[in-house]
Amino acid sequence: LAPLQTELQTLETTRDGFAAREAELEHDIAEAQTDEERSVVEAAVNAFEQERSANAADITRVQERINEINEEIRSLEEAQRLCEDWLVGQDRCYRN
């Protein structure tokens, strides 16, 4: 679980940096004068959008796996509690 939480934190940090990069690209778009500059900026925007989409997908994947693991933990803890309750009941039966 800990490695997934670390991965999620890294992905979220990357995501948080996208706002600054987006602002830079918006500035670059406004400043592009020639067709060549516009082409370069367009390629940068496309790469940025792909990176941002991949990051969002990775965040979703990791968060879903963390949720699955947490649910497994809750289920196991509940099963353990039920077993302990059953054992306590069995102990009472043998004492009487």
Summary of the structure (lengths in Angstrom):
residues: 96
radius of gyration: 25.8
end to end distance: 44.2
largest distance: 92.8
contacts: 217
relative contact order: 0.11
helix: 94%
strand: 0%
